Amino acid sequence: MDEQSEPTVWRLWFSSWQGIGLLLALVTLVVWWPVVHCDFLSYDDPGYFTSNPHIQGGLTWANIDWAFTTEYSSNWHPLTWLSLMLDVDIFGTGPFGPHFTNLIFHTVNTVLLFLLLRRLTMANLRSALVAALFALHPLHVESVAWVAERKDVLCAFFGLLSLLAYARYVKGDNWPVTPAAAPPVAWYRSPFYWGALIFFVLGLMSKPMLVTLPLVMLLLDYWPLGRSSGFTVPGSGSAPPLQRFNASTLQRLLVEKIPFFLLSAASCVVTIIAQEKWGSIASLAVCTPPMRIENMLVSYVRYLGKTFWPVSLATPYPHPKFWPIPLVLVALVLLVFLCVVVIRLRKRFPYAFTGWFWFVIMLIPVIGLVQVGSQAMADRYTYLPLIGIFIILSWGSAELQRARPMSGQKAGFLVAVGLAVCAGRTRNQISFWQNDGSLFFHTLKMTGDNYVAYINLGDWFSKNGQMEYALDCYHRASNMEPTDALVLYDLANGFARLRRWDEAISHYRLALRAAPAEPDVLDNLGLVLATTKHYAEAITNFEAALKLDPRSPNAHNNLAAVLFAQQHYDEAVQQYHEALRLTPDDPRIYMNLGITLARLNRASEARTNYLEALRLDPSNTVVATKLKALETQGPP
């Protein structure tokens, strides 16, 4: 699409960056609006939102402290936690709020991407096309429609702000950038440089995938900033531009980014420690180096394929363990060929060099060399990397238009059709994310046997009271992964729901054998043991759960309930107080504490707790009855 051949009416419209930005935002909101009607998923959403007491409690000092000190969910991303807490404060605990916030971030990211490329290149139409592809591509549905993936859109938000600040630092007020342009001031004196560094830190605190951003900055130095041709140091006078990288130029560009690389290294160390602590990283015995390399090569090609033909999208894609050798060789040859082509043609098509290696480099943290989880790949991993491919498509279409000119109307029509197809596929993909049932039925249809999909489909059946169907899904998952702790845990929960206590206890113990340091399993086993009046063993399990996770309000509440059953009322009061310290807005705990205090004849304190429970849950008739009994008849 050649910007010089646009009709006057379109030139007038697209000459306004405000108009383009507004149009991109409106189209994004319209196409993606159905995500606000999506429900929570049983896949990660409980840990990130629905069952996380720190998130449900909103922004309190205790929860803020937890956000910055926890490695929960195998990552240190405090800003992600804080943003979800803020959702609760603003919108409540329903699904609308976090989905709406994800949509707003995706919309803002689209506009930021357009502004970034426009600032770097002054090419309005090509920058707008990249942003439109980013906004409408169906591979991004997983990042936007999934509450647990708030970290994707938040990380991208700060990453794009960091690149915008970096572009402002490099270019100053130069519009457009000139060859061999130097920053107006030394890097350590520029507020925009430090702004870029601060936004980078905030991005790493949202999701560590941003660790490769310094390398992306180097790619932008090559194209479109043109800094690889040499630049002048402020105060050193003028110098003729160099035609290619030399040691001096590269050294200056690298020195300038040392703070960014140091922060990336620190983020990698923190992330690896967190993931090892939570057992998320597969061992070399389970996922061998050859398996990782094979999956890496095939995944790069699969991502490319789904970029251009986005069908059969699923969550998650199961890891096949081994790929056929011919497929691996084809993937290797194709990737080497593409790398050689963009390197050989970098002078003629510098945008292709930057775009291709943007895609390759930004996928490195999630391409499977460090295998986290059981998936082979994930659509959400493409949220930022695909920008590189979109740059190639947009600038490449302009090159094609110059080589084979066509009318502006025809070119515009073809672009509009392509974007409309993307928007249609995105709308269709969003429809699968309405709830667990629609998503995981679709995933099983796309991937066949998929034990994660069976587990989550079982959770959906369980939530809807269809326990026999749920157990069937769990058994199918167990047949595929018979020693998997999560499958055994879900089976145990299913048996407990059906009051099949012996089978529940047996499967909880099998789950603990597979994952002995899992506090939730210990807590639920304690509940079943307490239900069957094995109080001493129940207390042992609750105490073990609290040793692993001292901040678990559920374990404190459950331990208190068993102590109450054994008439150890003073100890029960202590545990209820600890639970309330961790979750000060849980009416259930206030009710239990009130009942215990009433048994201790501490009527005034019991009344206070009953009233607080009713304030938080006015519909609780049990509390209302006990309060009335306390006021009219004294303690029960």
Buried (B, 14 or more C-beta within 10 A) or exposed (E): BBBEBBEEEBBEEBEEBEBBBEBBBEBBBEBBEBBBEBBBBBBBBBBBBBBBBBBBBBBBEBBBEBBEEBBBBBBBBBBBBBBBBBBBEEBEBEBEBBBBBBBBBBBBBBBBBBBBBBBBBEBBBBBBBBBBBBBBBBBBBBBBBBBBBBBBBBBBBBBBBBBBBBBBBBBBEEEBBEEBBBBBBEBEEBEBBBBBBBBBBBBBBBBBBBBBBBBBBBBBBBBBBBBBBBBBEEEEEEEEBBEEBEEEBEEBBEEBBEBBEEBBEBBBEBBBEBBEEBEBBBEEEEBBEEBBBBBBBBBBBBBBEBBEEBEEBBBBBBBEEEBEEEEBEBBBEBBEEBBEBBEEEBEEBBBBBBBBBBBBBBBBBBBBEBBBBBBBBBBBBBBBBBBBBBBBBBBBBBBBBEEEEBEBEEBBEEBEEBBEEBBEBBBBBBBBBBBBBBBBBBBBEBBEEBBBBBBBBBBBBBBEEBBEBBBBBBBBBBEBBEEBBBBBBBBBBBBBBBEBBEBBBBBBEBBBEBBEBBBBBBBBBBBBBBEBEBBEBBBBBBEBBBEBBEBBBBBBBBBBBBBBEBEBBEBBBBBBEBBBEBBBBBBBBBBBBBBBBBBBEBBEBBBBBBBBBBEBBEEBEEBBEBBEBBEEEEBE
